[in-house]
Amino acid sequence: MHDTNLASQNAILVCVAHGHQGRWEALCLDYDLAVQGISLPEVREKLELALQDYVSAAEAEAEPARSQLLNRRAPFFVRLAWGFRFLLAAIFGRNRGGDSTVGFPVSCHA
């Protein structure tokens, strides 16, 4: 169950990233927010900033919008696709054909 006050609890959010040929995308599975960049450190930083801004803006909303925004997980099939990417990385190796798939936590301080 996803807690309405997730951000105020200084939560650890589940985030993932995929890199291919110098392009990276990162996604927070807990809030369904995504960013793109040219390196893993860049997308991690961009995603952390996007999450802080998102949670701050969501917390400023009145109910019920606040609860809806703070309980917005990535759709099931998106989470399933990322799980499949991690499975392939585990089976075939992390750097197959120049692709990289990584997961990382983000502490939400907003």
C-alpha distance (Angstrom), angle and dihedral (degrees) to the residues before:
residue distance angle dihedral
M1 . . .
H2 3.77 . .
D3 3.79 114.6 .
T4 3.81 118.5 -130.9
N5 3.81 90.6 -140.3
L6 3.80 94.2 49.2
A7 3.78 94.8 129.8
S8 3.79 95.4 46.8
Q9 3.81 88.3 56.3
N10 3.83 92.1 61.4
A11 3.80 89.3 -115.9
I12 3.77 128.9 -163.2
L13 3.80 107.0 -123.1
V14 3.81 125.4 -153.4
C15 3.79 111.6 -119.4
V16 3.80 132.9 173.1
A17 3.78 135.8 -169.3
H18 3.78 136.5 -164.1
G19 3.78 125.8 -163.4
H20 3.78 128.2 -165.6
Q21 3.82 127.8 169.1
G22 3.80 96.2 -19.9
R23 3.81 96.1 -43.5
W24 3.79 123.2 105.6
E25 3.77 134.1 -170.5
A26 3.79 124.2 -169.0
L27 3.79 128.6 -168.6
C28 3.78 134.4 -170.2
L29 3.79 105.0 -141.1
D30 3.81 92.1 -163.6
Y31 3.82 95.2 58.8
D32 3.82 102.8 18.7
L33 3.80 93.5 -122.8
A34 3.80 121.6 146.6
V35 3.80 137.4 -170.4
Q36 3.80 136.2 -178.7
G37 3.79 132.9 -146.1
I38 3.79 146.2 141.2
S39 3.81 100.2 -95.4
L40 3.78 140.5 29.6
P41 3.83 93.4 -114.5
E42 3.81 89.6 50.9
V43 3.81 95.4 52.0
R44 3.80 91.6 43.8
E45 3.81 90.6 54.1
K46 3.81 93.1 43.7
L47 3.80 91.5 49.0
E48 3.81 92.9 48.9
L49 3.82 90.3 51.9
A50 3.81 92.3 45.3
L51 3.80 90.5 50.9
Q52 3.80 93.1 49.4
D53 3.82 91.0 49.9
Y54 3.80 92.9 44.8
V55 3.79 95.5 49.1
S56 3.82 92.4 44.8
A57 3.80 91.0 51.4
A58 3.82 92.4 44.5
E59 3.80 92.5 50.6
A60 3.81 89.6 52.8
E61 3.82 91.0 59.1
A62 3.78 123.2 94.6
E63 3.79 121.3 -116.5
P64 3.01 133.8 -57.3
A65 3.83 90.8 26.8
R66 3.82 91.9 54.0
S67 3.81 93.1 56.0
Q68 3.79 92.0 45.3
L69 3.80 92.5 51.1
L70 3.80 93.9 45.5
N71 3.82 92.6 49.2
R72 3.79 98.0 50.8
R73 3.81 109.4 124.6
A74 3.76 124.8 178.7
P75 3.81 111.1 -90.7
F76 3.79 117.1 -89.4
F77 3.80 94.4 -109.0
V78 3.81 91.7 51.7
R79 3.81 90.1 52.7
L80 3.80 89.4 45.7
A81 3.83 91.5 51.7
W82 3.80 90.9 52.2
G83 3.79 90.2 48.2
F84 3.80 88.3 53.0
R85 3.83 90.4 51.1
F86 3.80 89.8 53.3
L87 3.79 90.6 48.3
L88 3.81 91.1 52.7
A89 3.80 90.8 47.0
A90 3.80 90.3 51.7
I91 3.80 92.9 48.6
F92 3.80 100.9 39.9
G93 3.79 101.9 25.0
R94 3.77 134.3 -94.8
N95 3.78 97.8 -89.1
R96 3.77 104.8 45.6
G97 3.78 112.5 156.1
G98 3.79 92.4 -14.6
D99 3.82 92.2 -56.4
S100 3.78 121.8 130.1
T101 3.79 127.4 -173.0
V102 3.78 119.8 -171.8
G103 3.76 137.8 168.5
F104 3.78 124.6 -148.7
P105 3.79 138.8 171.9
V106 3.78 122.8 -120.5
S107 3.77 121.0 -159.2
C108 3.77 109.3 -140.8
H109 3.81 109.5 -141.5
A110 3.80 97.8 169.9
